[in-house]
Amino acid sequence: MIKLKLGAMMFLQYFIWGSWGVPIVTYLGRGLGFDDAQKPIPFTVMAIAALVTPLFMGIIADRLVHAEKLMATLHLAGAAVMWIASSQTQFLPFASTFLLFALCYTPTLALANNIAFHHVKSAEQEFPAIRVMGTVGWIAAGILIGKFLQVEDTNVPMRIAAGAGVLTGLLSLTLPPTPPKGGDRPFRVSDALGLDALGMLKHRDFAVFMLGSFLVSILLQWYHASTNDFLNEIGVAQPAFVMTFGQMIEVGFMLLLPILLVRFGIKGIMLVGVLAWSLRYFAFSAGDAGTGMWLIYAGILLHGICFDFFFVSGQIYTDQRAGAQMRGAAQGLLTLVTNGLGFLVSTIVAGQVVGAYATQHPDCTDAMQAAGSCLKVTHDWAAIWTIPAVGALVLLVVLALLFRPVPPPTATR
């Protein structure tokens, strides 16, 4: 019963993100008329929130309150703010209310992992089967909104996310108690500031792992920020649907992850994950919507290896390395480094690279573009994708030489 509740928690956790994450740019552009500089604001404020909140919320969960109660409070508050944000039609009111939602939601990513790790005996064997329900939730949100409701250019997805937030908050209240583990220690300023979790960076293995996580998160956000535009520009039919193939295959790889971790170890799995990122982007650089379409499909289908082998394995390694007393703070630190710093840097870097390889076509009128006879802006996608592909290869070598993971403890969790 506990694992079913944990799986339901993960399903709803990522159903919320999947509900608004894919269609939000379409809604802001077509529905509200925001310009190209304003449309990325939800992702920008999510990255900012990930820099501010997860570490401190992790400290609270580690020392002050039950994690499931904090989870419920944040989701219920976030649902209310998301509903308010869905009613805003001007940029500043929308941006400010969405920032409040992001401040509520981003810490729950680390809290969900914290709760799940607390209630499993073996993170390597049991966590992937729980975490995979998050992927299922993301896919379910995409199918509901994009396939059945077809409401991408309205505020309905945001309101669906708000409703799912209420359900997640109520479900969190039924989760088994996840008490703070560090509450028996006297209060210290370093606890409030999260310096103990930051202190883990003095260990070489964890510092190298965090650096790798930061750099690979740049590759992940680059994929999310650019792939849909890439597929649309080269003429791939139903690009949003095509991209879901990667998430579908992710389910299978996540279920295989416990077996593969035992067979190849955490370092081997992570290195394969980084290699997959390089292969994906080389495939994109060489593919097209004609005879090279198989390369596009190959790159998309690598998503299961790209994401599961590095990010899910990384969550497991972080839990092992931190131990029970700093579990929440360590997961918060990982979220800060990846969803915060990594995503923010990637948004800037990917935008600069894509812009540098853009070509303007002033002879393409609005009417011609609407008729599909031309594009006002085209890009040298082969050059764009080659940059992260080469970067991933360099990172692969660095991690192979420097990353020496510490074996997991054998003590009872």
Beta strands, then each sheet from edge to edge (+ up, - down):
strand 1: 358-360
strand 2: 377-379
sheet 1: 1+ 2-
end
